[in-house]
Amino acid sequence: MHQNFVPEVKERQAGEPCFLFLNPSEDLGLNGRTIALHLPEGTDIDDAKRLRDALRDSKAKIVIS
């Protein structure tokens, strides 16, 4: 099984939580929309990168239903 998205960390201003975008690698029926995880306050860039790496390793898939 392959993942149908690529997780990508996006920084905001220093001291603000990061975003984690789940960029589709195939057509998921999003019609140009994006999926983003808004990480909680206190989450720094290193936390976001660890989450990104865990998602990459998980082989999880996005399902729109």
All heavy atoms as TSV, in Angstrom:
chain	resi	resn	atom	element	x	y	z
A	1	MET	N	N	0.848	-1.176	0.000
A	1	MET	CA	C	0.000	0.000	0.000
A	1	MET	C	C	0.896	1.242	0.000
A	1	MET	O	O	1.871	1.296	0.727
A	1	MET	CB	C	-0.911	-0.016	1.230
A	1	MET	CG	C	-1.698	1.256	1.358
A	1	MET	SD	S	-2.971	1.345	2.639
A	1	MET	CE	C	-2.274	0.598	4.058
A	2	HIS	N	N	0.548	2.221	-0.803
A	2	HIS	CA	C	1.307	3.470	-0.828
A	2	HIS	C	C	0.456	4.603	-0.268
A	2	HIS	O	O	-0.772	4.547	-0.300
A	2	HIS	CB	C	1.755	3.794	-2.251
A	2	HIS	CG	C	0.624	4.202	-3.140
A	2	HIS	ND1	N	-0.248	3.298	-3.694
A	2	HIS	CD2	C	0.207	5.423	-3.542
A	2	HIS	CE1	C	-1.152	3.957	-4.408
A	2	HIS	NE2	N	-0.903	5.239	-4.339
A	3	GLN	N	N	1.119	5.602	0.245
A	3	GLN	CA	C	0.403	6.772	0.746
A	3	GLN	C	C	-0.112	7.587	-0.427
A	3	GLN	O	O	0.501	7.635	-1.482
A	3	GLN	CB	C	1.319	7.644	1.598
A	3	GLN	CG	C	1.557	7.060	2.961
A	3	GLN	CD	C	2.374	7.990	3.822
A	3	GLN	OE1	O	3.432	8.410	3.414
A	3	GLN	NE2	N	1.879	8.285	5.001
A	4	ASN	N	N	-1.243	8.242	-0.229
A	4	ASN	CA	C	-1.802	9.090	-1.280
A	4	ASN	C	C	-1.643	10.567	-0.945
A	4	ASN	O	O	-2.356	11.403	-1.471
A	4	ASN	CB	C	-3.267	8.735	-1.543
A	4	ASN	CG	C	-4.136	8.852	-0.293
A	4	ASN	OD1	O	-3.667	9.159	0.799
A	4	ASN	ND2	N	-5.421	8.599	-0.472
A	5	PHE	N	N	-0.693	10.866	-0.057
A	5	PHE	CA	C	-0.391	12.245	0.296
A	5	PHE	C	C	1.070	12.354	0.720
A	5	PHE	O	O	1.717	11.357	1.043
A	5	PHE	CB	C	-1.286	12.731	1.438
A	5	PHE	CG	C	-1.012	12.052	2.757
A	5	PHE	CD1	C	-0.161	12.623	3.680
A	5	PHE	CD2	C	-1.601	10.837	3.062
A	5	PHE	CE1	C	0.110	11.991	4.887
A	5	PHE	CE2	C	-1.351	10.211	4.270
A	5	PHE	CZ	C	-0.481	10.785	5.180
A	6	VAL	N	N	1.555	13.590	0.698
A	6	VAL	CA	C	2.905	13.887	1.155
A	6	VAL	C	C	2.788	14.943	2.248
A	6	VAL	O	O	2.313	16.053	1.991
A	6	VAL	CB	C	3.785	14.424	0.002
A	6	VAL	CG1	C	5.168	14.780	0.501
A	6	VAL	CG2	C	3.852	13.411	-1.132
A	7	PRO	N	N	3.180	14.621	3.483
A	7	PRO	CA	C	3.096	15.615	4.557
A	7	PRO	C	C	4.204	16.652	4.427
A	7	PRO	O	O	5.346	16.318	4.113
A	7	PRO	CB	C	3.256	14.782	5.831
A	7	PRO	CG	C	3.941	13.535	5.421
A	7	PRO	CD	C	3.620	13.318	3.974
A	8	GLU	N	N	3.853	17.918	4.647
A	8	GLU	CA	C	4.803	19.019	4.500
A	8	GLU	C	C	4.596	20.021	5.636
A	8	GLU	O	O	3.476	20.469	5.883
A	8	GLU	CB	C	4.573	19.709	3.153
A	8	GLU	CG	C	5.437	20.904	2.920
A	8	GLU	CD	C	5.084	21.634	1.630
A	8	GLU	OE1	O	4.043	21.338	1.001
A	8	GLU	OE2	O	5.854	22.512	1.255
A	9	VAL	N	N	5.675	20.370	6.314
A	9	VAL	CA	C	5.627	21.339	7.412
A	9	VAL	C	C	5.715	22.746	6.845
A	9	VAL	O	O	6.541	23.021	5.974
A	9	VAL	CB	C	6.794	21.104	8.397
A	9	VAL	CG1	C	6.852	22.200	9.452
A	9	VAL	CG2	C	6.668	19.742	9.053
A	10	LYS	N	N	4.854	23.620	7.339
A	10	LYS	CA	C	4.893	25.044	6.988
A	10	LYS	C	C	5.011	25.840	8.275
A	10	LYS	O	O	4.234	25.650	9.204
A	10	LYS	CB	C	3.618	25.473	6.253
A	10	LYS	CG	C	3.451	24.846	4.897
A	10	LYS	CD	C	4.365	25.501	3.912
A	10	LYS	CE	C	4.035	24.982	2.519
A	10	LYS	NZ	N	4.770	25.625	1.487
A	11	GLU	N	N	6.003	26.720	8.310
A	11	GLU	CA	C	6.193	27.570	9.481
A	11	GLU	C	C	5.339	28.822	9.382
A	11	GLU	O	O	5.028	29.293	8.302
A	11	GLU	CB	C	7.652	28.017	9.581
A	11	GLU	CG	C	8.604	26.909	9.943
A	11	GLU	CD	C	10.002	27.445	10.125
A	11	GLU	OE1	O	10.722	27.489	9.122
A	11	GLU	OE2	O	10.347	27.812	11.254
A	12	ARG	N	N	4.979	29.341	10.539
A	12	ARG	CA	C	4.355	30.658	10.610
A	12	ARG	C	C	5.397	31.592	11.215
A	12	ARG	O	O	6.582	31.384	11.027
A	12	ARG	CB	C	3.085	30.602	11.453
A	12	ARG	CG	C	2.016	29.732	10.813
A	12	ARG	CD	C	0.644	30.043	11.273
A	12	ARG	NE	N	0.350	29.508	12.593
A	12	ARG	CZ	C	-0.823	29.624	13.170
A	12	ARG	NH1	N	-1.805	30.250	12.558
A	12	ARG	NH2	N	-1.047	29.120	14.361
A	13	GLN	N	N	4.966	32.583	11.943
A	13	GLN	CA	C	5.898	33.492	12.602
A	13	GLN	C	C	6.586	32.776	13.768
A	13	GLN	O	O	6.046	31.831	14.326
A	13	GLN	CB	C	5.154	34.728	13.120
A	13	GLN	CG	C	4.472	35.537	12.036
A	13	GLN	CD	C	5.475	36.102	11.048
A	13	GLN	OE1	O	6.549	36.546	11.417
A	13	GLN	NE2	N	5.125	36.081	9.772
A	14	ALA	N	N	7.759	33.263	14.133
A	14	ALA	CA	C	8.500	32.671	15.254
A	14	ALA	C	C	7.618	32.644	16.495
A	14	ALA	O	O	6.939	33.619	16.805
A	14	ALA	CB	C	9.770	33.473	15.509
A	15	GLY	N	N	7.619	31.505	17.167
A	15	GLY	CA	C	6.836	31.356	18.385
A	15	GLY	C	C	5.395	30.945	18.169
A	15	GLY	O	O	4.667	30.713	19.123
A	16	GLU	N	N	4.949	30.872	16.912
A	16	GLU	CA	C	3.583	30.438	16.613
A	16	GLU	C	C	3.612	28.985	16.154
A	16	GLU	O	O	4.579	28.542	15.557
A	16	GLU	CB	C	2.964	31.303	15.512
A	16	GLU	CG	C	2.706	32.724	15.934
A	16	GLU	CD	C	1.996	33.520	14.849
A	16	GLU	OE1	O	1.486	32.912	13.884
A	16	GLU	OE2	O	1.969	34.748	14.965
A	17	PRO	N	N	2.532	28.243	16.420
A	17	PRO	CA	C	2.491	26.843	15.991
A	17	PRO	C	C	2.603	26.712	14.471
A	17	PRO	O	O	2.253	27.629	13.731
A	17	PRO	CB	C	1.112	26.362	16.456
A	17	PRO	CG	C	0.623	27.372	17.409
A	17	PRO	CD	C	1.321	28.650	17.104
A	18	CYS	N	N	3.092	25.580	14.043
A	18	CYS	CA	C	3.249	25.303	12.616
A	18	CYS	C	C	1.974	24.688	12.045
A	18	CYS	O	O	1.065	24.309	12.773
A	18	CYS	CB	C	4.391	24.319	12.410
A	18	CYS	SG	S	5.978	24.926	12.954
A	19	PHE	N	N	1.933	24.605	10.726
A	19	PHE	CA	C	0.907	23.852	10.009
A	19	PHE	C	C	1.561	22.600	9.466
A	19	PHE	O	O	2.748	22.577	9.158
A	19	PHE	CB	C	0.390	24.632	8.793
A	19	PHE	CG	C	-0.356	25.879	9.113
A	19	PHE	CD1	C	0.228	27.114	8.898
A	19	PHE	CD2	C	-1.644	25.831	9.599
A	19	PHE	CE1	C	-0.466	28.281	9.161
A	19	PHE	CE2	C	-2.346	26.987	9.881
A	19	PHE	CZ	C	-1.753	28.221	9.657
A	20	LEU	N	N	0.776	21.566	9.301
A	20	LEU	CA	C	1.233	20.375	8.604
A	20	LEU	C	C	0.244	20.142	7.470
A	20	LEU	O	O	-0.928	19.850	7.709
A	20	LEU	CB	C	1.265	19.170	9.552
A	20	LEU	CG	C	1.890	17.913	8.994
A	20	LEU	CD1	C	3.380	18.119	8.726
A	20	LEU	CD2	C	1.699	16.760	9.942
A	21	PHE	N	N	0.698	20.370	6.238
A	21	PHE	CA	C	-0.145	20.168	5.069
A	21	PHE	C	C	-0.025	18.737	4.604
A	21	PHE	O	O	1.053	18.147	4.628
A	21	PHE	CB	C	0.262	21.112	3.928
A	21	PHE	CG	C	-0.231	22.512	4.124
A	21	PHE	CD1	C	0.557	23.454	4.757
A	21	PHE	CD2	C	-1.485	22.884	3.689
A	21	PHE	CE1	C	0.100	24.746	4.950
A	21	PHE	CE2	C	-1.957	24.167	3.872
A	21	PHE	CZ	C	-1.151	25.105	4.510
A	22	LEU	N	N	-1.138	18.157	4.199
A	22	LEU	CA	C	-1.182	16.814	3.642
A	22	LEU	C	C	-1.473	16.976	2.155
A	22	LEU	O	O	-2.630	17.041	1.739
A	22	LEU	CB	C	-2.243	15.971	4.353
A	22	LEU	CG	C	-2.102	15.906	5.884
A	22	LEU	CD1	C	-3.235	15.094	6.485
A	22	LEU	CD2	C	-0.756	15.362	6.286
A	23	ASN	N	N	-0.418	17.094	1.370
A	23	ASN	CA	C	-0.527	17.345	-0.064
A	23	ASN	C	C	-0.858	16.056	-0.800
A	23	ASN	O	O	-0.084	15.097	-0.736
A	23	ASN	CB	C	0.790	17.923	-0.588
A	23	ASN	CG	C	1.148	19.222	0.087
A	23	ASN	OD1	O	0.325	20.106	0.202
A	23	ASN	ND2	N	2.381	19.335	0.556
A	24	PRO	N	N	-1.994	16.010	-1.506
A	24	PRO	CA	C	-2.383	14.793	-2.219
A	24	PRO	C	C	-1.373	14.435	-3.313
A	24	PRO	O	O	-0.865	15.299	-4.016
A	24	PRO	CB	C	-3.727	15.145	-2.854
A	24	PRO	CG	C	-4.196	16.368	-2.164
A	24	PRO	CD	C	-2.986	17.069	-1.654
A	25	SER	N	N	-1.086	13.149	-3.438
A	25	SER	CA	C	-0.222	12.664	-4.520
A	25	SER	C	C	-1.044	11.938	-5.582
A	25	SER	O	O	-0.493	11.377	-6.518
A	25	SER	CB	C	0.860	11.745	-3.957
A	25	SER	OG	O	0.288	10.668	-3.259
A	26	GLU	N	N	-2.370	11.969	-5.412
A	26	GLU	CA	C	-3.301	11.445	-6.406
A	26	GLU	C	C	-4.622	12.190	-6.227
A	26	GLU	O	O	-4.802	12.903	-5.233
A	26	GLU	CB	C	-3.502	9.930	-6.261
A	26	GLU	CG	C	-4.049	9.502	-4.927
A	26	GLU	CD	C	-4.071	7.990	-4.762
A	26	GLU	OE1	O	-3.020	7.345	-4.878
A	26	GLU	OE2	O	-5.178	7.466	-4.498
A	27	ASP	N	N	-5.514	12.046	-7.165
A	27	ASP	CA	C	-6.791	12.759	-7.095
A	27	ASP	C	C	-7.646	12.175	-5.976
A	27	ASP	O	O	-8.015	11.005	-5.998
A	27	ASP	CB	C	-7.526	12.659	-8.424
A	27	ASP	CG	C	-8.825	13.450	-8.436
A	27	ASP	OD1	O	-9.067	14.258	-7.507
A	27	ASP	OD2	O	-9.608	13.268	-9.397
A	28	LEU	N	N	-7.948	13.022	-4.989
A	28	LEU	CA	C	-8.773	12.590	-3.862
A	28	LEU	C	C	-10.164	13.205	-3.914
A	28	LEU	O	O	-10.963	13.020	-3.001
A	28	LEU	CB	C	-8.106	12.986	-2.539
A	28	LEU	CG	C	-6.721	12.414	-2.274
A	28	LEU	CD1	C	-6.154	12.961	-0.972
A	28	LEU	CD2	C	-6.767	10.894	-2.237
A	29	GLY	N	N	-10.441	13.977	-4.956
A	29	GLY	CA	C	-11.737	14.624	-5.065
A	29	GLY	C	C	-11.838	15.900	-4.236
A	29	GLY	O	O	-12.930	16.291	-3.844
A	30	LEU	N	N	-10.721	16.530	-3.960
A	30	LEU	CA	C	-10.719	17.752	-3.154
A	30	LEU	C	C	-11.010	19.003	-3.974
A	30	LEU	O	O	-11.196	20.083	-3.400
A	30	LEU	CB	C	-9.379	17.912	-2.437
A	30	LEU	CG	C	-9.014	16.819	-1.448
A	30	LEU	CD1	C	-7.604	17.042	-0.905
A	30	LEU	CD2	C	-10.013	16.777	-0.312
A	31	ASN	N	N	-10.997	18.884	-5.275
A	31	ASN	CA	C	-11.287	20.017	-6.166
A	31	ASN	C	C	-10.432	21.241	-5.859
A	31	ASN	O	O	-10.934	22.348	-5.717
A	31	ASN	CB	C	-12.775	20.371	-6.111
A	31	ASN	CG	C	-13.640	19.223	-6.564
A	31	ASN	OD1	O	-13.302	18.535	-7.525
A	31	ASN	ND2	N	-14.733	18.993	-5.873
A	32	GLY	N	N	-9.132	21.021	-5.702
A	32	GLY	CA	C	-8.202	22.128	-5.488
A	32	GLY	C	C	-8.066	22.576	-4.043
A	32	GLY	O	O	-7.248	23.435	-3.736
A	33	ARG	N	N	-8.861	22.020	-3.146
A	33	ARG	CA	C	-8.750	22.374	-1.722
A	33	ARG	C	C	-7.583	21.621	-1.099
A	33	ARG	O	O	-7.098	20.640	-1.647
A	33	ARG	CB	C	-10.042	22.057	-0.992
A	33	ARG	CG	C	-11.196	22.930	-1.467
A	33	ARG	CD	C	-12.481	22.545	-0.820
A	33	ARG	NE	N	-12.872	21.233	-1.373
A	33	ARG	CZ	C	-13.863	20.502	-0.923
A	33	ARG	NH1	N	-14.571	20.909	0.103
A	33	ARG	NH2	N	-14.159	19.355	-1.471
A	34	THR	N	N	-7.146	22.108	0.055
A	34	THR	CA	C	-6.032	21.469	0.741
A	34	THR	C	C	-6.476	20.938	2.097
A	34	THR	O	O	-7.503	21.352	2.635
A	34	THR	CB	C	-4.875	22.463	0.968
A	34	THR	OG1	O	-5.353	23.545	1.761
A	34	THR	CG2	C	-4.325	22.991	-0.345
A	35	ILE	N	N	-5.676	20.032	2.618
A	35	ILE	CA	C	-5.884	19.512	3.964
A	35	ILE	C	C	-4.705	19.977	4.803
A	35	ILE	O	O	-3.545	19.748	4.439
A	35	ILE	CB	C	-5.959	17.974	3.976
A	35	ILE	CG1	C	-7.160	17.506	3.161
A	35	ILE	CG2	C	-6.029	17.456	5.403
A	35	ILE	CD1	C	-7.217	16.013	2.971
A	36	ALA	N	N	-5.008	20.652	5.904
A	36	ALA	CA	C	-3.951	21.144	6.779
A	36	ALA	C	C	-4.300	20.831	8.230
A	36	ALA	O	O	-5.447	20.964	8.639
A	36	ALA	CB	C	-3.777	22.646	6.612
A	37	LEU	N	N	-3.306	20.416	8.967
A	37	LEU	CA	C	-3.453	20.249	10.405
A	37	LEU	C	C	-2.894	21.507	11.055
A	37	LEU	O	O	-1.737	21.863	10.833
A	37	LEU	CB	C	-2.659	19.035	10.895
A	37	LEU	CG	C	-3.054	17.675	10.352
A	37	LEU	CD1	C	-2.089	16.614	10.866
A	37	LEU	CD2	C	-4.468	17.329	10.749
A	38	HIS	N	N	-3.706	22.191	11.814
A	38	HIS	CA	C	-3.252	23.350	12.573
A	38	HIS	C	C	-2.805	22.803	13.924
A	38	HIS	O	O	-3.636	22.358	14.718
A	38	HIS	CB	C	-4.377	24.371	12.742
A	38	HIS	CG	C	-4.760	25.020	11.464
A	38	HIS	ND1	N	-4.835	26.378	11.318
A	38	HIS	CD2	C	-5.079	24.498	10.249
A	38	HIS	CE1	C	-5.192	26.661	10.087
A	38	HIS	NE2	N	-5.354	25.536	9.422
A	39	LEU	N	N	-1.528	22.821	14.157
A	39	LEU	CA	C	-0.982	22.222	15.359
A	39	LEU	C	C	-1.203	23.132	16.564
A	39	LEU	O	O	-1.273	24.354	16.428
A	39	LEU	CB	C	0.493	21.905	15.147
A	39	LEU	CG	C	0.737	20.957	13.946
A	39	LEU	CD1	C	2.210	20.774	13.701
A	39	LEU	CD2	C	0.059	19.621	14.168
A	40	PRO	N	N	-1.337	22.549	17.748
A	40	PRO	CA	C	-1.685	23.341	18.930
A	40	PRO	C	C	-0.565	24.286	19.365
A	40	PRO	O	O	0.605	24.073	19.043
A	40	PRO	CB	C	-1.949	22.283	20.010
A	40	PRO	CG	C	-1.296	21.046	19.533
A	40	PRO	CD	C	-1.219	21.127	18.046
A	41	GLU	N	N	-0.965	25.300	20.106
A	41	GLU	CA	C	-0.013	26.254	20.646
A	41	GLU	C	C	1.034	25.501	21.466
A	41	GLU	O	O	0.712	24.527	22.154
A	41	GLU	CB	C	-0.725	27.270	21.530
A	41	GLU	CG	C	0.155	28.425	21.874
A	41	GLU	CD	C	-0.629	29.665	22.221
A	41	GLU	OE1	O	-1.747	29.826	21.699
A	41	GLU	OE2	O	-0.094	30.454	23.009
A	42	GLY	N	N	2.260	25.923	21.343
A	42	GLY	CA	C	3.358	25.254	22.030
A	42	GLY	C	C	4.077	24.258	21.140
A	42	GLY	O	O	5.121	23.730	21.511
A	43	THR	N	N	3.509	23.985	19.958
A	43	THR	CA	C	4.144	23.074	19.007
A	43	THR	C	C	5.213	23.846	18.247
A	43	THR	O	O	4.922	24.859	17.631
A	43	THR	CB	C	3.114	22.525	18.001
A	43	THR	OG1	O	2.061	21.897	18.711
A	43	THR	CG2	C	3.751	21.536	17.053
A	44	ASP	N	N	6.444	23.371	18.293
A	44	ASP	CA	C	7.501	24.060	17.562
A	44	ASP	C	C	7.830	23.306	16.274
A	44	ASP	O	O	7.249	22.257	15.983
A	44	ASP	CB	C	8.737	24.291	18.432
A	44	ASP	CG	C	9.439	23.002	18.865
A	44	ASP	OD1	O	9.225	21.945	18.234
A	44	ASP	OD2	O	10.216	23.062	19.828
A	45	ILE	N	N	8.772	23.841	15.521
A	45	ILE	CA	C	9.117	23.265	14.216
A	45	ILE	C	C	9.621	21.827	14.359
A	45	ILE	O	O	9.316	20.971	13.535
A	45	ILE	CB	C	10.124	24.151	13.461
A	45	ILE	CG1	C	10.338	23.677	12.026
A	45	ILE	CG2	C	11.451	24.233	14.189
A	45	ILE	CD1	C	9.214	23.957	11.105
A	46	ASP	N	N	10.360	21.551	15.424
A	46	ASP	CA	C	10.871	20.190	15.614
A	46	ASP	C	C	9.738	19.205	15.903
A	46	ASP	O	O	9.751	18.083	15.394
A	46	ASP	CB	C	11.909	20.154	16.735
A	46	ASP	CG	C	13.182	20.912	16.363
A	46	ASP	OD1	O	13.564	20.883	15.173
A	46	ASP	OD2	O	13.781	21.530	17.257
A	47	ASP	N	N	8.749	19.640	16.697
A	47	ASP	CA	C	7.569	18.797	16.942
A	47	ASP	C	C	6.844	18.502	15.632
A	47	ASP	O	O	6.435	17.373	15.372
A	47	ASP	CB	C	6.595	19.488	17.897
A	47	ASP	CG	C	7.149	19.699	19.293
A	47	ASP	OD1	O	7.957	18.875	19.755
A	47	ASP	OD2	O	6.753	20.707	19.917
A	48	ALA	N	N	6.671	19.537	14.823
A	48	ALA	CA	C	5.975	19.393	13.546
A	48	ALA	C	C	6.722	18.434	12.622
A	48	ALA	O	O	6.110	17.606	11.943
A	48	ALA	CB	C	5.790	20.753	12.892
A	49	LYS	N	N	8.033	18.531	12.608
A	49	LYS	CA	C	8.833	17.639	11.757
A	49	LYS	C	C	8.752	16.191	12.240
A	49	LYS	O	O	8.702	15.272	11.423
A	49	LYS	CB	C	10.282	18.117	11.711
A	49	LYS	CG	C	10.454	19.366	10.881
A	49	LYS	CD	C	11.893	19.835	10.880
A	49	LYS	CE	C	12.057	21.082	10.022
A	49	LYS	NZ	N	13.448	21.568	10.037
A	50	ARG	N	N	8.700	15.987	13.554
A	50	ARG	CA	C	8.549	14.623	14.077
A	50	ARG	C	C	7.190	14.032	13.667
A	50	ARG	O	O	7.094	12.864	13.287
A	50	ARG	CB	C	8.719	14.603	15.590
A	50	ARG	CG	C	10.169	14.622	16.039
A	50	ARG	CD	C	10.303	14.334	17.529
A	50	ARG	NE	N	9.818	15.439	18.346
A	50	ARG	CZ	C	10.532	16.527	18.654
A	50	ARG	NH1	N	11.761	16.659	18.202
A	50	ARG	NH2	N	10.017	17.471	19.414
A	51	LEU	N	N	6.153	14.848	13.729
A	51	LEU	CA	C	4.831	14.395	13.306
A	51	LEU	C	C	4.822	14.075	11.815
A	51	LEU	O	O	4.294	13.047	11.388
A	51	LEU	CB	C	3.768	15.439	13.636
A	51	LEU	CG	C	2.340	15.097	13.247
A	51	LEU	CD1	C	1.898	13.760	13.821
A	51	LEU	CD2	C	1.404	16.204	13.683
A	52	ARG	N	N	5.437	14.958	11.016
A	52	ARG	CA	C	5.554	14.708	9.568
A	52	ARG	C	C	6.239	13.372	9.313
A	52	ARG	O	O	5.760	12.551	8.520
A	52	ARG	CB	C	6.352	15.838	8.919
A	52	ARG	CG	C	6.621	15.608	7.436
A	52	ARG	CD	C	7.811	16.377	6.936
A	52	ARG	NE	N	9.026	15.993	7.635
A	52	ARG	CZ	C	10.114	16.761	7.690
A	52	ARG	NH1	N	10.132	17.952	7.125
A	52	ARG	NH2	N	11.189	16.336	8.334
A	53	ASP	N	N	7.352	13.137	10.000
A	53	ASP	CA	C	8.102	11.897	9.802
A	53	ASP	C	C	7.295	10.680	10.235
A	53	ASP	O	O	7.319	9.635	9.571
A	53	ASP	CB	C	9.434	11.956	10.550
A	53	ASP	CG	C	10.380	13.011	9.985
A	53	ASP	OD1	O	10.160	13.495	8.849
A	53	ASP	OD2	O	11.341	13.364	10.704
A	54	ALA	N	N	6.554	10.809	11.341
A	54	ALA	CA	C	5.715	9.699	11.800
A	54	ALA	C	C	4.629	9.386	10.771
A	54	ALA	O	O	4.333	8.211	10.507
A	54	ALA	CB	C	5.094	10.032	13.155
A	55	LEU	N	N	4.039	10.424	10.177
A	55	LEU	CA	C	3.026	10.195	9.144
A	55	LEU	C	C	3.635	9.525	7.920
A	55	LEU	O	O	3.034	8.622	7.333
A	55	LEU	CB	C	2.353	11.508	8.747
A	55	LEU	CG	C	1.313	12.027	9.722
A	55	LEU	CD1	C	0.891	13.439	9.346
A	55	LEU	CD2	C	0.108	11.105	9.743
A	56	ARG	N	N	4.819	9.942	7.528
A	56	ARG	CA	C	5.495	9.310	6.385
A	56	ARG	C	C	5.737	7.833	6.648
A	56	ARG	O	O	5.559	6.996	5.773
A	56	ARG	CB	C	6.838	9.995	6.115
A	56	ARG	CG	C	6.731	11.304	5.422
A	56	ARG	CD	C	8.112	11.863	5.185
A	56	ARG	NE	N	8.044	13.160	4.543
A	56	ARG	CZ	C	9.058	14.001	4.474
A	56	ARG	NH1	N	10.224	13.695	5.007
A	56	ARG	NH2	N	8.920	15.159	3.868
A	57	ASP	N	N	6.164	7.520	7.864
A	57	ASP	CA	C	6.487	6.136	8.212
A	57	ASP	C	C	5.245	5.262	8.400
A	57	ASP	O	O	5.325	4.048	8.317
A	57	ASP	CB	C	7.314	6.095	9.501
A	57	ASP	CG	C	8.705	6.688	9.324
A	57	ASP	OD1	O	9.164	6.850	8.176
A	57	ASP	OD2	O	9.325	7.024	10.356
A	58	SER	N	N	4.093	5.880	8.663
A	58	SER	CA	C	2.893	5.132	9.021
A	58	SER	C	C	2.217	4.427	7.853
A	58	SER	O	O	1.456	3.516	8.056
A	58	SER	CB	C	1.868	6.066	9.662
A	58	SER	OG	O	1.270	6.906	8.674
A	59	LYS	N	N	2.451	4.886	6.660
A	59	LYS	CA	C	1.766	4.357	5.458
A	59	LYS	C	C	0.271	4.605	5.510
A	59	LYS	O	O	-0.518	3.916	4.872
A	59	LYS	CB	C	2.040	2.873	5.260
A	59	LYS	CG	C	3.506	2.505	5.210
A	59	LYS	CD	C	4.219	3.169	4.054
A	59	LYS	CE	C	5.652	2.689	3.979
A	59	LYS	NZ	N	6.604	3.725	3.761
A	60	ALA	N	N	-0.156	5.607	6.289
A	60	ALA	CA	C	-1.569	5.985	6.359
A	60	ALA	C	C	-2.042	6.531	5.029
A	60	ALA	O	O	-1.247	6.977	4.203
A	60	ALA	CB	C	-1.763	7.045	7.455
A	61	LYS	N	N	-3.355	6.489	4.804
A	61	LYS	CA	C	-3.966	7.043	3.600
A	61	LYS	C	C	-5.081	7.988	3.991
A	61	LYS	O	O	-5.718	7.816	5.031
A	61	LYS	CB	C	-4.539	5.938	2.720
A	61	LYS	CG	C	-3.479	5.047	2.088
A	61	LYS	CD	C	-4.112	4.094	1.125
A	61	LYS	CE	C	-4.220	4.810	-0.201
A	61	LYS	NZ	N	-4.441	3.942	-1.336
A	62	ILE	N	N	-5.353	8.959	3.150
A	62	ILE	CA	C	-6.484	9.858	3.323
A	62	ILE	C	C	-7.661	9.264	2.559
A	62	ILE	O	O	-7.520	8.870	1.403
A	62	ILE	CB	C	-6.175	11.257	2.789
A	62	ILE	CG1	C	-5.079	11.910	3.635
A	62	ILE	CG2	C	-7.428	12.132	2.781
A	62	ILE	CD1	C	-4.584	13.219	3.087
A	63	VAL	N	N	-8.811	9.242	3.210
A	63	VAL	CA	C	-10.040	8.760	2.562
A	63	VAL	C	C	-11.090	9.851	2.740
A	63	VAL	O	O	-11.359	10.279	3.853
A	63	VAL	CB	C	-10.534	7.450	3.198
A	63	VAL	CG1	C	-11.835	7.017	2.565
A	63	VAL	CG2	C	-9.483	6.369	3.077
A	64	ILE	N	N	-11.668	10.316	1.649
A	64	ILE	CA	C	-12.745	11.304	1.672
A	64	ILE	C	C	-14.039	10.524	1.486
A	64	ILE	O	O	-14.205	9.812	0.505
A	64	ILE	CB	C	-12.580	12.351	0.550
A	64	ILE	CG1	C	-11.185	12.972	0.573
A	64	ILE	CG2	C	-13.681	13.385	0.622
A	64	ILE	CD1	C	-10.846	13.732	1.828
A	65	SER	N	N	-14.948	10.645	2.444
A	65	SER	CA	C	-16.201	9.887	2.317
A	65	SER	C	C	-17.392	10.785	2.562
A	65	SER	O	O	-17.301	11.883	3.009
A	65	SER	CB	C	-16.209	8.714	3.294
A	65	SER	OG	O	-16.042	9.150	4.610
